[in-house]
Amino acid sequence: MPADALRIAVLLGGTSAERDVSLMSGVRIAAALRERGHMVTCVDPATGPMTVAAEAAILHQAIATAPPSLEALAALAAAGGGFGPEHVTGPAVRAADLAFLALHGGAGEDGTVQALLDLVGVPYTGSGHLASAVAMDKDISKILFRAAGVPTADWLMAPATESRVLSTLGLPVVVKPSKQGSTVGLTVVRDGGQLAPAIAEAGRYDDEVMIERFVPGREFTVTVLGSDALPPGEIIPVHEIYDYECKYTAGMAREEFPAKLEERQGAEIRRLALAAFAALKLRGYARIDFRLGDDGVFYCLEANTLPGMTALSLVPQAALAAGIGFDELCDRIARSAVRSNAGAAA
């Protein structure tokens, strides 16, 4: 074991609609960190520490084409005692030098877990509790993007009448939970009669629903790693939007890294990604998503503070385009988090 090896607890799973993606991200991260010589324990905040055999079983599974149902997640929470602090801050985590957060959505990404780790003094990867909460809230994020000069599409928050949506945003619009990821609960509404059902569907996943002007055009993503913007990538899904199935099913989307952009466009999207990262006070790493409108403007869709790390995920592809393999990427994220915590404590 290397002299500078770390004891790392990888937090994965949880009870959000992105549980399946988180499990796959987490076991891949754990395997990569072990390759770099670290001592790793996987902990599911919904059920507790995970065996190596359980990790291996997940590695050999495919992610379903749809997220788990709310009923299945509720049953999991009931059986395992729920997403509890006894697992988030339990012995396996407190004994670690670092918690590597592979949680997606819900309490794992909205600052709740981050705040618990702050209270018990365990360093962790990614953004702090306040920045995590702000980035998860798409309404607040968009306000801060605009204040920082980062373009973002016009939006309203539900409740909003059909007439107000038509007069303010027009059609089509995107209706989505304000605090959710992986396009869970998202609908593209092209007819006013679809608006109410779409709001109801999004409302199943969150207590706030956003109605946003749909921006037709090419979709791009930029990974920010530390203070650097990695090569942007273009996402070309089979479906109209980069939905859950396209994200996590092989062959349902094509990603091009680096993206085919003019030099000035590449510089501009990187600049905007760094500006968005700074506006939300993010740290460590994040993925910033954009649409290139017909007017030539890059419109920021959202910031992902704990982006997916599956074999099909975008951050590992961006890192590879920059010459950074997956094992090295995970190692860099971990060591950067330890250094940041040491600097903050000094």
C-alpha positions in Angstrom: 0.0 0.0 0.0 1.5 3.4 -0.9 2.6 5.6 2.0 0.2 8.3 0.9 -2.8 6.0 0.6 -6.1 7.3 2.0 -8.9 5.6 3.9 -11.9 6.5 1.8 -15.6 5.9 2.3 -17.5 6.0 -0.9 -21.2 7.1 -0.3 -23.5 5.7 -3.0 -27.1 4.6 -3.5 -29.4 6.5 -1.3 -33.2 6.8 -1.8 -33.5 9.4 -4.6 -34.8 8.6 -8.1 -31.2 8.5 -9.2 -30.3 5.6 -6.9 -29.4 3.1 -9.7 -27.1 5.6 -11.3 -25.5 6.4 -8.0 -24.8 2.7 -7.2 -23.0 2.3 -10.6 -21.1 5.5 -10.2 -20.0 4.5 -6.7 -18.8 1.0 -7.4 -16.8 2.2 -10.4 -15.2 5.0 -8.2 -14.4 2.5 -5.5 -12.7 0.1 -8.0 -10.7 3.0 -9.4 -9.5 4.2 -6.0 -8.4 0.7 -5.0 -6.4 0.6 -8.2 -4.6 3.7 -7.0 -3.8 2.0 -3.7 -6.4 3.5 -1.4 -8.4 1.5 1.2 -12.0 1.9 0.3 -15.3 1.0 1.9 -18.7 1.6 0.2 -21.5 2.9 2.3 -25.1 3.2 1.2 -26.9 5.8 3.4 -30.1 3.8 2.9 -28.8 0.4 4.1 -25.3 0.8 5.6 -21.9 -0.5 4.6 -21.7 -2.7 1.5 -19.8 -5.9 0.9 -17.3 -6.3 -1.9 -19.4 -9.1 -3.3 -22.4 -6.7 -3.4 -20.2 -4.1 -5.2 -19.2 -6.7 -7.8 -22.8 -7.7 -8.4 -23.6 -4.0 -9.2 -20.7 -3.7 -11.6 -22.0 -6.5 -13.7 -25.5 -5.1 -13.9 -26.9 -2.7 -16.5 -28.8 0.4 -15.4 -32.5 0.2 -16.1 -33.9 2.3 -18.9 -36.2 4.1 -16.4 -35.5 5.3 -12.8 -36.9 3.2 -9.9 -40.5 3.9 -9.0 -41.3 6.2 -6.0 -43.0 3.2 -4.5 -39.9 1.0 -4.8 -37.8 3.8 -3.2 -40.3 4.2 -0.4 -40.2 0.4 0.3 -36.4 0.5 0.3 -36.4 3.3 2.8 -38.8 1.5 5.0 -36.9 -1.7 5.0 -33.5 -0.1 5.6 -34.6 2.5 8.1 -34.5 5.3 5.6 -31.7 7.7 4.5 -30.4 8.2 8.0 -27.5 10.0 9.7 -26.5 6.8 11.4 -25.2 5.6 8.0 -24.0 8.9 6.7 -21.9 9.6 9.8 -21.5 6.0 11.1 -18.2 4.3 12.1 -17.1 3.4 8.5 -17.4 7.0 7.5 -15.9 8.6 10.7 -12.9 6.3 10.4 -12.1 7.5 6.9 -9.8 10.3 5.8 -12.3 11.3 3.2 -15.9 10.6 2.1 -16.1 10.4 -1.7 -19.6 11.4 -2.6 -21.1 9.3 -5.4 -24.7 10.2 -4.5 -27.0 11.7 -7.0 -30.1 13.8 -6.3 -32.1 14.1 -3.2 -30.5 14.4 0.2 -27.2 13.2 -1.2 -26.7 16.2 -3.5 -28.8 18.9 -2.0 -26.4 19.8 0.9 -28.0 17.6 3.5 -25.2 14.9 3.5 -22.6 17.6 3.1 -23.9 19.4 6.2 -23.8 16.2 8.3 -20.2 15.5 7.3 -19.3 19.1 8.2 -20.8 18.6 11.6 -18.7 15.4 12.3 -15.5 16.8 10.7 -15.2 14.3 7.8 -13.8 15.9 4.6 -15.7 15.1 1.4 -15.5 15.5 -2.4 -17.4 18.1 -4.3 -19.1 21.3 -3.2 -20.0 22.5 0.3 -23.4 22.3 1.8 -24.6 25.7 0.8 -23.3 25.6 -2.8 -24.8 22.1 -3.1 -28.2 23.3 -2.0 -28.1 26.3 -4.3 -27.0 24.3 -7.4 -29.7 21.7 -6.8 -32.4 24.5 -6.8 -32.7 25.3 -10.5 -34.7 28.5 -9.8 -32.0 30.0 -7.5 -29.2 28.8 -9.8 -30.7 30.6 -12.8 -31.1 33.8 -10.9 -27.4 33.6 -10.0 -26.4 32.7 -13.5 -28.0 35.8 -14.9 -26.4 38.0 -12.2 -23.0 36.6 -13.3 -23.7 37.3 -17.0 -24.3 33.6 -17.9 -27.2 33.3 -20.3 -30.1 31.0 -19.3 -33.5 30.4 -20.8 -36.5 32.3 -19.5 -38.6 30.5 -16.9 -41.6 30.5 -14.6 -42.3 28.6 -11.4 -45.5 26.7 -11.0 -48.3 27.4 -10.3 -48.7 29.2 -13.6 -51.8 29.4 -15.9 -51.7 28.2 -19.4 -52.3 31.7 -20.6 -49.4 33.1 -18.6 -47.0 30.4 -19.9 -48.1 31.1 -23.5 -47.7 34.9 -23.2 -44.5 34.8 -21.2 -42.6 31.8 -22.6 -44.6 30.5 -25.6 -44.4 26.8 -26.6 -42.7 24.4 -26.4 -41.6 24.5 -22.8 -39.8 22.1 -20.5 -41.6 21.2 -17.3 -39.3 19.7 -14.6 -38.8 19.3 -10.9 -36.8 22.3 -9.6 -34.6 20.1 -7.5 -34.0 16.9 -9.3 -31.5 15.5 -11.9 -31.2 12.9 -14.7 -34.3 14.4 -16.4 -36.5 12.5 -13.9 -40.0 13.9 -14.0 -39.2 16.1 -17.0 -41.7 16.7 -19.9 -41.4 18.7 -23.1 -44.8 20.4 -23.5 -45.8 21.3 -27.1 -49.5 21.8 -26.5 -51.2 23.9 -23.8 -53.4 21.0 -22.8 -50.3 19.0 -21.8 -49.2 21.6 -19.3 -51.2 20.6 -16.2 -50.4 16.9 -16.5 -46.7 17.7 -16.9 -46.7 19.9 -13.8 -48.5 17.1 -11.9 -45.9 14.6 -13.0 -43.0 16.8 -12.0 -44.7 17.5 -8.7 -44.4 13.8 -7.8 -40.7 14.3 -7.5 -40.4 17.7 -5.9 -42.4 20.4 -4.0 -41.4 23.0 -6.7 -41.8 22.8 -10.4 -40.1 24.8 -13.1 -41.5 25.8 -16.5 -38.7 26.8 -18.8 -38.6 28.0 -22.4 -37.4 25.1 -24.6 -34.1 26.0 -26.4 -33.9 24.1 -29.7 -30.4 23.4 -30.9 -27.2 21.5 -30.1 -26.5 20.3 -26.5 -23.1 20.7 -24.9 -21.5 20.0 -21.5 -18.3 21.2 -19.9 -16.6 19.6 -16.9 -14.9 21.9 -14.5 -12.1 20.2 -12.6 -10.5 22.4 -9.9 -10.0 25.7 -11.7 -9.8 24.2 -15.2 -12.5 23.8 -17.8 -12.0 20.5 -19.6 -12.7 20.1 -23.3 -16.4 20.6 -24.0 -18.4 17.7 -25.3 -21.5 17.6 -27.6 -24.4 15.3 -26.7 -26.4 13.8 -29.7 -29.2 11.7 -28.3 -31.5 9.4 -30.2 -34.5 11.1 -28.5 -35.3 14.8 -28.8 -33.8 15.4 -25.4 -31.0 13.8 -23.5 -33.4 11.9 -21.2 -32.8 9.1 -18.6 -32.9 6.3 -21.2 -30.4 8.1 -23.5 -28.1 8.9 -20.6 -27.8 5.4 -19.3 -28.4 3.0 -22.2 -25.6 2.1 -24.6 -26.3 3.2 -28.1 -29.0 5.8 -27.2 -26.7 8.8 -27.5 -23.5 9.8 -29.1 -21.0 12.0 -27.3 -18.2 13.8 -29.1 -15.2 14.9 -27.0 -13.9 17.4 -27.9 -17.0 18.9 -29.4 -16.8 20.2 -33.0 -16.9 24.0 -32.2 -15.2 27.0 -33.7 -12.2 28.2 -31.6 -14.1 31.2 -30.3 -17.1 29.1 -29.4 -15.0 26.7 -27.5 -13.4 29.5 -25.6 -16.8 31.1 -24.9 -18.4 27.9 -23.5 -15.5 27.3 -21.3 -15.6 30.8 -20.0 -19.3 30.5 -19.3 -18.8 27.2 -17.5 -16.2 28.7 -15.2 -18.4 31.7 -14.6 -21.3 29.5 -13.7 -19.1 27.4 -11.4 -17.9 30.5 -9.6 -21.4 32.1 -9.4 -22.7 29.1 -7.4 -19.5 29.0 -5.3 -18.8 25.4 -6.4 -15.6 23.6 -5.6 -13.7 20.4 -6.6 -15.5 19.5 -9.8 -18.9 19.8 -11.5 -20.5 19.5 -14.9 -22.2 22.5 -16.5 -24.7 21.8 -19.3 -25.6 24.1 -22.2 -27.8 24.4 -25.2 -26.5 26.4 -28.2 -29.5 28.4 -29.5 -30.3 29.4 -33.0 -29.2 32.9 -32.1 -25.6 31.6 -31.4 -25.9 32.0 -27.6 -24.9 29.3 -25.2 -27.8 29.0 -22.7 -26.8 27.3 -19.4 -29.3 24.6 -18.4 -27.9 23.6 -15.0 -24.9 22.7 -12.9 -24.4 19.2 -11.7 -22.4 19.1 -8.4 -22.1 15.3 -8.2 -22.3 14.2 -11.9 -22.5 10.6 -12.9 -19.4 8.5 -13.1 -20.7 5.5 -14.9 -19.1 4.0 -18.0 -21.4 6.1 -20.2 -21.2 9.3 -18.1 -19.9 12.6 -19.5 -17.3 13.6 -16.9 -15.1 10.6 -17.5 -15.3 11.2 -21.2 -14.3 14.8 -20.8 -11.4 13.8 -18.6 -10.2 11.3 -21.1 -10.3 13.9 -23.8 -7.9 15.9 -21.6 -5.6 12.9 -21.2 -6.9 11.9 -17.7 -7.8 8.3 -17.2 -10.7 7.3 -14.9 -8.4 6.0 -12.1 -6.4 9.2 -12.2 -9.5 11.3 -12.3 -10.9 9.7 -9.1 -7.5 10.0 -7.4 -7.2 13.7 -8.3 -10.7 14.5 -7.0 -10.0 12.7 -3.7 -6.6 14.3 -3.1 -7.9 17.7 -4.1 -10.7 17.4 -1.5 -8.2 16.4 1.2 -6.0 19.4 0.4 -8.9 21.8 0.3 -10.1 20.6 3.8 -6.5 20.9 5.1 -6.3 24.5 3.8 -9.7 25.4 5.2 -8.7 24.1 8.7 -5.4 25.9 8.7 
